[in-house]
Amino acid sequence: MERSGMQYQTYVQILKEELVPAMGCTEPIALAYCAAKAREVLGCLPERCVVEASGNIVKNVKSVIVPNTGGLKGIEAAAAAGIVAGDAGKILEVISGVTEEQKGEIREFLSRAEIRVEPLETDEILDMIVTLYKGESTSRVRISNYHTNIVLIEKNGQVVYERGVMAAKEAQMADRSLLNVEDIYDFAKTADLEDVKDIIGRQIAYNSAISEEGLKNNWGANVGSVLLKAYGDDVQVRARAAAAAGSDARMSGCEMPVIINSGSGNQGMTASLPVIEYAKELGSSEEELYRALLLSNLLTIHQKTGIGRLSAYCGAVSAGCGAGCGIAFLQGADLKAIAHTLVNALAIVSGIICDGAKPSCAGKIAAAVDAGILGYQMYVNGQQFRGGDGIISKGVENTIHNVGRLGKDGMKETDKEIIRIMTDC
């Protein structure tokens, strides 16, 4: 790919936009960010808070522990953390600096302030509004479409900032429609690593650290540790365990940051940690690892573009399939092998549901990575799933398009039913 060309620069920009640090599951952190911004606008601690949230926000915040809160869980905890101790200037690391004293203040605020949660009627999958009240003063902040996208700020009923019409397309971001498997492969092979070294190096460091923590200590369902105990320490097991362990820790409130992908820490860890593990096993050079991670990350983003940020379709599937391609790349796979690996993997695990952020995400990650690895092994052994096999169409781009249709359109009613089941519990 021509390094001075628009497409090359767009790919670099996409990586800069997507591979950013976040502490804690991104939906509760986005809610904490929204609340922190509302507190900043109000200028004081509120007496009352109303959180309006779309179904997918409810789904992804309901069951996950909010970091730096002393083990608190759910929408009220995320909002309270942002209000009491959040620094809106840190965006998705909004509650990274919470002190022990502030943890107590968050609990105290929850015990005395009125925090009401209401469903938000909206066409957007990711949508939330936080309204704060103190005497006659009010503030209102809305985030919509993606996790940091503030579209409305009001103070005492007056609009002080408004982005305009919310569109499904993230118009302010680099054009994801330029992504395709062939050009992603070319970019991974030819990119000037100086353009991406800081981004990928940070992903390796952050995600490896939380994975190690997840394996070392008792987090969540300890899926990573169970995998190693049950199946041994072969590289295929270690690859699955590394990603699962990062999720084990993160879903259970670990206060270490991760580098996300497509708005998700689980996806960021799944796209990177199995590839890192294979690079260790294979003795790959730093350059080979960086290029494999470029491939894995961009293929994950490409798949997620058609599905959307939030869906009933588990995003770990996209990342696990991307990781399988990164692992194949480390072993010398060419473009044809990468395309077959991705199609094979998607044929196996597409359809795993997203029922919110919680410990079982680690198990889904393990299954998705396993499918990515199997997808490549099938190709190496002369086997493949063919066009017409279920949702698979001839050509990798057609299959990715089909999966986008499945995740965005076909699973809309599934998503609603999942939310109904979860809120009935």
Salt bridges, closest charged atoms under 4 A:
GLU17 OE1 - ARG176 NH1 2.54
GLU18 OE2 - ARG176 NH2 2.89
GLU18 OE2 - ARG309 NH2 3.03
GLU27 OE2 - HIS147 NE2 2.43
GLU40 OE2 - LYS37 NZ 2.84
GLU47 OE2 - LYS134 NZ 3.98
GLU100 OE2 - LYS103 NZ 3.01
GLU108 OE2 - ARG112 NE 3.05
GLU114 OE2 - ARG116 NH1 3.43
GLU118 OE2 - ARG116 NE 2.67
ASP127 OD2 - ARG142 NH2 2.76
GLU154 OE2 - ARG140 NH1 3.65
GLU170 OE2 - ARG309 NE 3.35
GLU255 OE2 - LYS103 NZ 3.50
GLU277 OE2 - ARG238 NE 3.11
GLU277 OE1 - LYS280 NZ 3.69
GLU281 OE1 - ARG238 NH2 2.84
GLU286 OE1 - LYS197 NZ 3.84
GLU287 OE2 - ARG291 NE 2.94
ASP355 OD1 - LYS358 NZ 2.63
ASP355 OD1 - LYS364 NZ 2.68
GLU397 OE1 - HIS302 NE2 2.79
GLU413 OE2 - LYS416 NZ 3.29
ASP415 OD1 - LYS59 NZ 2.64
GLU417 OE1 - ARG420 NH2 2.66
